[in-house]
Amino acid sequence: MNKLKLEVKSLENQVNAGRESIKSTETKLGYLVTWADLFDSSDMETKKMIVANLVNRVVVSKDYRISIEFNADVELLKLAS
């Protein structure tokens, strides 16, 4: 009986952690959608500022390979598209 109570409590904790993760992801996704809407209607200077906030760094290798490190989660960007 005690083992079942511990298992139920563990599962409740997992559900609560999942809910928090979903809430955080929805918030981040909302920010990305807002950035996208703002980007579409902005002038070039504002677009540069938006990109500067979304991109952490860009590395161009010797063989012209480009690596871009984003401030946002790549999975969230996929969800927004």
C-alpha positions in Angstrom: 0.0 0.0 0.0 2.8 2.4 0.9 4.6 1.6 -2.3 1.5 2.5 -4.3 1.2 5.8 -2.5 4.9 6.6 -3.3 4.4 5.6 -7.0 1.2 7.8 -7.2 3.1 10.8 -5.7 6.0 10.2 -8.1 3.6 10.2 -11.1 1.9 13.4 -9.8 5.3 15.1 -9.6 6.0 14.0 -13.2 2.7 15.4 -14.4 3.3 18.7 -12.6 6.8 19.0 -14.1 5.3 18.3 -17.5 2.7 21.0 -17.1 5.4 23.5 -16.1 7.4 22.5 -19.1 4.4 23.0 -21.4 3.6 26.4 -19.8 7.2 27.5 -20.4 7.3 26.3 -24.0 4.0 28.1 -24.7 5.3 31.3 -23.3 8.5 31.1 -25.4 6.5 30.2 -28.5 4.3 33.3 -27.9 7.4 35.5 -27.8 8.6 34.0 -31.1 5.3 34.6 -32.8 5.3 38.2 -31.6 8.9 38.6 -32.9 7.8 37.2 -36.3 4.9 39.5 -36.6 7.0 42.5 -35.6 9.7 41.5 -38.0 7.3 41.3 -41.0 6.1 44.9 -40.5 9.4 46.5 -39.5 11.9 48.7 -41.3 15.4 47.4 -42.0 17.0 48.9 -38.8 14.3 47.3 -36.6 14.8 44.0 -38.4 18.6 44.2 -37.7 17.8 44.7 -34.0 15.4 41.7 -33.9 18.0 39.4 -35.6 20.6 40.6 -33.1 18.3 39.5 -30.3 17.6 36.1 -31.8 21.1 35.2 -32.9 23.8 34.6 -30.4 26.7 34.2 -32.7 27.6 33.3 -36.3 30.8 31.4 -37.2 32.2 31.2 -40.7 34.7 28.5 -41.1 37.8 28.3 -43.3 35.9 26.3 -45.9 33.0 28.8 -45.9 30.7 26.7 -43.7 28.4 28.8 -41.6 27.3 27.9 -38.1 24.6 30.0 -36.5 23.9 29.8 -32.7 20.5 31.0 -31.8 19.3 32.4 -28.5 16.0 30.7 -28.9 15.4 26.9 -28.9 15.5 25.4 -32.3 12.5 23.2 -31.5 10.5 26.3 -30.8 11.4 27.8 -34.1 10.3 24.6 -35.8 6.9 24.8 -33.9 6.4 28.4 -34.9 6.8 27.7 -38.6 
